[in-house]
Amino acid sequence: MARYVKDFFIKENPVDLLQTIDEYLTEQGYTIVDYKGQQVYQKRSGALTAPSFMKISHKDSTLRFQVWIKFPVLPSVFVGEYDLQGIVGKDIKGPLAERVNNVEKLIQNYIDTLQESVFETAPIIEQEKSDEIYCIACGAKQSRGYSYCFSCGQKLIHPEDIQNNNVSAETTETVPAQDVYISKKDFLKTKCPHSYIVEIRIASIILYVCLGISIIAALSVNPAALIDMGLMLGLTLGMHIGKSQGCAIALFIVCLLETIITFILTQTLGGWIPLALSIWTLTVFIRAAGQYKKYISNL
């Protein structure tokens, strides 16, 4: 699970660009909502339709464009943050990818216009007499010996290139921005305390043992129960191997329903061990989510 994130270097606050993007997204049916204390754009068409979100922010000369969807597990109950890849919400991701492309075109056109404006007013004559040149994107002054701007990554244009008509579209391209976000799943694998992984592993192993015993018993007593056991096994694998919080939530719901049904039918607390284990792993994911939120806020 992750967001699609792309950064663009824009030195000044792009008020006109943000207004243009706002008008486009409004036309596409997006509204501004509060999402975890932040103002983002949301498009939602039903209680069981994955809502899509976009966030555009400008800070420290960086325009950050973020896109994600949430997956419905119950009516009006959504989990996770999914990017534009994968099969989750694929019916939503097709039109969403087109809108993302259109927004990025608006941003790139704005950057190109800024570059042309700086290019026209750059002190080229003065640069010819100096060992320093100016970046056409951000205006930073630096040595002629550099090929790329140390401030924004823009490929530098030298005055002699302009005079000799050696400036091409390729010359004005910036170094592609790198995504700085990592998914919650990758964060759990690489950056959160290792004890979280150990807890999930221990709980999963105990669940495998319990499910194995239940499957053997169901083969001779109640073969119909194999469907439920197979579902729980699949969710445990997704939680353990895939580090999926969505699988942990679904496993908790299935175990809770199994325990309730068993109690109603037999007046006993059968299945409480898988339920307890599912609660344990869910608390691990909740703690990891808190660590992930702190990590993201410090980027």
C-alpha positions as CSV (number, residue, x, y, z in Angstrom):
1,M,0.0,0.0,0.0
2,A,1.4,3.4,-0.9
3,R,0.6,6.7,-2.4
4,Y,1.7,7.9,-5.8
5,V,4.0,10.8,-5.1
6,K,5.9,13.1,-7.5
7,D,7.9,16.3,-6.7
8,F,8.4,19.3,-9.0
9,F,10.8,22.1,-8.3
10,I,9.0,25.5,-8.3
11,K,10.8,28.2,-6.4
12,E,7.9,30.7,-5.8
13,N,4.4,29.8,-4.5
14,P,2.5,28.9,-7.7
15,V,-0.8,30.6,-6.8
16,D,-2.0,30.7,-10.5
17,L,-1.1,27.0,-11.0
18,L,-2.9,25.9,-7.9
19,Q,-6.0,27.8,-9.0
20,T,-5.9,26.2,-12.4
21,I,-5.6,22.7,-10.9
22,D,-8.5,23.5,-8.5
23,E,-10.7,24.5,-11.4
24,Y,-9.8,21.3,-13.3
25,L,-10.4,19.0,-10.4
26,T,-13.7,20.7,-9.5
27,E,-14.8,20.1,-13.1
28,Q,-13.9,16.4,-12.7
29,G,-16.2,16.1,-9.6
30,Y,-13.6,16.5,-6.8
31,T,-14.4,18.3,-3.6
32,I,-12.1,19.5,-0.8
33,V,-12.4,17.4,2.4
34,D,-10.6,17.1,5.6
35,Y,-8.4,13.9,5.6
36,K,-6.4,13.2,8.8
37,G,-6.3,17.0,9.5
38,Q,-5.2,18.0,6.0
39,Q,-7.2,19.5,3.1
40,V,-7.2,17.2,0.1
41,Y,-9.3,16.6,-3.0
42,Q,-11.7,13.7,-2.9
43,K,-13.9,12.0,-5.6
44,R,-16.4,9.5,-4.4
45,S,-19.4,8.0,-6.2
46,G,-20.9,5.4,-3.9
47,A,-20.7,3.6,-0.6
48,L,-19.0,0.6,-2.2
49,T,-16.8,2.6,-4.7
50,A,-13.2,3.2,-3.8
51,P,-12.8,7.0,-3.3
52,S,-9.8,8.7,-4.9
53,F,-7.8,11.4,-3.3
54,M,-5.3,14.1,-4.6
55,K,-3.2,16.4,-2.6
56,I,-1.1,19.3,-4.0
57,S,1.2,21.2,-1.6
58,H,4.0,23.6,-2.0
59,K,6.8,23.9,0.6
60,D,10.5,24.9,0.4
61,S,10.5,25.3,-3.4
62,T,8.9,21.8,-3.9
63,L,5.5,21.2,-5.3
64,R,4.4,17.8,-4.1
65,F,1.6,15.9,-6.0
66,Q,0.1,12.9,-4.2
67,V,-2.6,10.5,-5.4
68,W,-4.2,7.5,-3.7
69,I,-7.4,5.5,-3.4
70,K,-8.9,3.6,-0.5
71,F,-10.4,0.2,-0.7
72,P,-14.0,-0.6,0.5
73,V,-14.4,-3.5,2.9
74,L,-17.9,-2.7,4.1
75,P,-20.5,0.0,3.0
76,S,-18.8,3.4,3.6
77,V,-15.9,1.7,5.4
78,F,-12.6,2.1,3.5
79,V,-9.0,0.9,4.4
80,G,-5.5,1.4,3.1
81,E,-3.9,3.8,0.7
82,Y,-3.2,2.4,-2.8
83,D,-1.3,4.0,-5.6
84,L,-2.0,3.7,-9.4
85,Q,-0.5,0.2,-9.7
86,G,-2.0,-3.2,-9.0
87,I,-5.5,-4.7,-9.4
88,V,-7.0,-3.1,-6.3
89,G,-9.6,-0.6,-7.5
90,K,-8.6,-1.1,-11.1
91,D,-11.9,0.2,-12.4
92,I,-11.1,3.5,-10.6
93,K,-7.4,3.6,-11.5
94,G,-8.0,3.8,-15.3
95,P,-9.9,7.2,-15.3
96,L,-7.8,8.3,-12.3
97,A,-4.5,7.8,-14.2
98,E,-5.8,10.0,-17.0
99,R,-6.7,12.8,-14.5
100,V,-3.2,12.5,-12.9
101,N,-1.6,12.8,-16.3
102,N,-3.7,15.9,-17.0
103,V,-2.7,17.5,-13.7
104,E,1.0,16.8,-14.4
105,K,0.7,18.4,-17.8
106,L,-0.7,21.5,-16.2
107,I,2.2,21.5,-13.8
108,Q,4.8,20.9,-16.5
109,N,3.3,23.6,-18.7
110,Y,3.6,26.1,-15.8
111,I,7.2,25.1,-15.2
112,D,8.0,25.5,-19.0
113,T,6.4,28.9,-19.0
114,L,8.5,30.0,-16.0
115,Q,11.7,28.7,-17.6
116,E,10.9,30.7,-20.8
117,S,10.3,33.8,-18.7
118,V,13.6,33.4,-16.8
119,F,15.4,32.6,-20.0
120,E,14.2,35.8,-21.7
121,T,15.4,37.9,-18.7
122,A,18.6,36.1,-17.7
123,P,21.7,38.3,-17.7
124,I,23.4,36.4,-20.5
125,I,25.8,39.2,-21.5
126,E,27.1,39.5,-17.9
127,Q,27.4,35.7,-17.8
128,E,29.7,35.7,-20.8
129,K,32.2,38.0,-18.9
130,S,32.1,35.8,-15.8
131,D,33.1,32.4,-14.7
132,E,29.7,31.9,-13.2
133,I,26.3,31.3,-14.8
134,Y,22.7,31.4,-13.7
135,C,20.2,28.5,-13.6
136,I,17.2,29.4,-15.8
137,A,14.8,27.5,-13.5
138,C,15.7,28.8,-10.1
139,G,18.1,31.6,-10.7
140,A,20.9,30.1,-8.6
141,K,24.4,31.3,-9.5
142,Q,27.2,28.7,-9.9
143,S,30.4,27.8,-11.7
144,R,30.4,27.2,-15.4
145,G,32.0,23.8,-14.7
146,Y,28.8,22.3,-13.6
147,S,26.3,20.6,-16.0
148,Y,23.3,20.5,-13.6
149,C,22.1,23.1,-11.1
150,F,23.2,22.1,-7.5
151,S,20.0,23.8,-6.2
152,C,17.2,22.3,-8.3
153,G,18.7,19.7,-10.7
154,Q,17.9,21.7,-13.8
155,K,20.4,21.1,-16.7
156,L,22.4,24.3,-17.1
157,I,22.4,26.3,-20.3
158,H,25.7,28.1,-21.1
159,P,25.7,31.4,-23.0
160,E,27.8,30.0,-25.8
161,D,25.2,27.3,-26.3
162,I,22.5,29.9,-26.7
163,Q,24.6,31.9,-29.3
164,N,25.4,28.7,-31.2
165,N,21.7,27.5,-31.1
166,N,22.8,24.4,-29.3
167,V,19.9,24.5,-26.9
168,S,17.4,21.7,-27.4
169,A,14.4,20.5,-25.6
170,E,16.6,17.8,-24.0
171,T,18.8,20.6,-22.6
172,T,16.0,22.1,-20.5
173,E,14.8,18.9,-18.9
174,T,15.3,18.5,-15.2
175,V,16.7,15.5,-13.5
176,P,13.7,13.3,-12.7
177,A,12.4,13.8,-9.2
178,Q,12.7,10.8,-6.9
179,D,9.8,9.7,-4.8
180,V,10.7,10.2,-1.1
181,Y,7.7,8.2,0.3
182,I,7.9,4.5,1.0
183,S,4.8,2.4,1.4
184,K,3.6,1.4,4.9
185,K,4.4,-2.2,4.0
186,D,8.0,-1.4,3.1
187,F,8.3,0.8,6.2
188,L,7.3,-2.1,8.3
189,K,9.9,-4.3,6.6
190,T,12.9,-1.8,6.7
191,K,12.4,1.1,9.2
192,C,10.1,0.2,12.1
193,P,11.4,-1.7,15.2
194,H,12.3,-5.3,14.3
195,S,10.2,-6.5,17.3
196,Y,7.1,-5.7,15.3
197,I,8.1,-8.2,12.6
198,V,8.9,-10.8,15.3
199,E,5.4,-10.3,16.9
200,I,3.7,-10.8,13.6
201,R,5.8,-13.8,12.8
202,I,5.1,-15.5,16.2
203,A,1.3,-14.8,16.0
204,S,1.2,-16.1,12.4
205,I,3.1,-19.3,13.3
206,I,0.6,-20.0,16.1
207,L,-2.3,-19.3,13.7
208,Y,-0.8,-21.8,11.2
209,V,-0.7,-24.5,13.9
210,C,-4.3,-23.8,15.0
211,L,-5.6,-23.7,11.4
212,G,-3.7,-26.9,10.6
213,I,-5.3,-28.7,13.5
214,S,-8.7,-27.3,12.5
215,I,-8.3,-28.4,8.9
216,I,-7.4,-31.9,9.9
217,A,-10.4,-32.1,12.2
218,A,-12.7,-30.6,9.5
219,L,-11.7,-33.3,7.0
220,S,-13.5,-36.0,9.0
221,V,-16.1,-34.0,11.0
222,N,-17.2,-31.0,8.9
223,P,-15.7,-30.7,5.4
224,A,-17.8,-27.5,4.8
225,A,-15.7,-25.7,7.4
226,L,-12.7,-26.0,5.1
227,I,-13.9,-23.0,3.2
228,D,-13.7,-20.8,6.3
229,M,-10.3,-22.4,7.2
230,G,-9.0,-21.7,3.7
231,L,-10.1,-18.1,3.9
232,M,-8.4,-17.6,7.3
233,L,-5.3,-19.3,6.1
234,G,-5.1,-17.0,3.0
235,L,-5.6,-13.9,5.2
236,T,-2.9,-15.1,7.6
237,L,-0.5,-15.5,4.7
238,G,-1.3,-12.1,3.4
239,M,-0.7,-10.6,6.8
240,H,2.5,-12.5,7.5
241,I,4.2,-12.6,4.1
242,G,2.6,-9.6,2.5
243,K,2.7,-7.4,5.6
244,S,-0.8,-6.3,4.7
245,Q,-2.8,-4.4,7.3
246,G,-5.9,-5.0,5.2
247,C,-5.5,-8.7,5.6
248,A,-5.1,-8.3,9.4
249,I,-8.3,-6.3,9.6
250,A,-10.2,-8.8,7.5
251,L,-8.8,-11.7,9.6
252,F,-10.0,-10.0,12.8
253,I,-13.5,-9.6,11.3
254,V,-13.6,-13.3,10.2
255,C,-12.4,-14.6,13.5
256,L,-14.8,-12.4,15.4
257,L,-17.7,-13.6,13.3
258,E,-16.6,-17.3,13.8
259,T,-16.4,-16.8,17.5
260,I,-19.9,-15.2,17.7
261,I,-21.5,-17.8,15.5
262,T,-19.8,-20.6,17.6
263,F,-21.0,-19.1,20.8
264,I,-24.6,-18.7,19.5
265,L,-24.7,-22.4,18.3
266,T,-22.8,-24.1,21.1
267,Q,-22.8,-21.6,24.0
268,T,-19.0,-22.0,24.1
269,L,-16.1,-19.7,23.2
270,G,-14.8,-21.8,20.4
271,G,-12.3,-20.1,18.2
272,W,-11.1,-17.6,20.8
273,I,-7.4,-18.3,20.2
274,P,-7.4,-17.2,16.5
275,L,-9.5,-14.2,17.6
276,A,-6.9,-13.3,20.3
277,L,-4.1,-13.7,17.8
278,S,-5.8,-11.6,15.2
279,I,-6.3,-8.8,17.8
280,W,-2.6,-9.0,18.7
281,T,-1.4,-8.7,15.1
282,L,-3.9,-5.8,14.5
283,T,-2.4,-3.9,17.4
284,V,1.0,-4.4,15.9
285,F,-0.1,-2.9,12.6
286,I,-1.7,0.0,14.5
287,R,1.5,0.7,16.3
288,A,3.4,0.5,13.1
289,A,1.0,2.9,11.5
290,G,1.8,5.4,14.3
291,Q,5.5,5.0,13.6
292,Y,4.9,5.4,9.9
293,K,2.9,8.6,10.4
294,K,5.8,10.1,12.4
295,Y,8.2,9.1,9.7
296,I,6.1,10.7,7.0
297,S,5.7,13.9,9.0
298,N,9.4,14.3,9.3
299,L,10.1,14.1,5.6
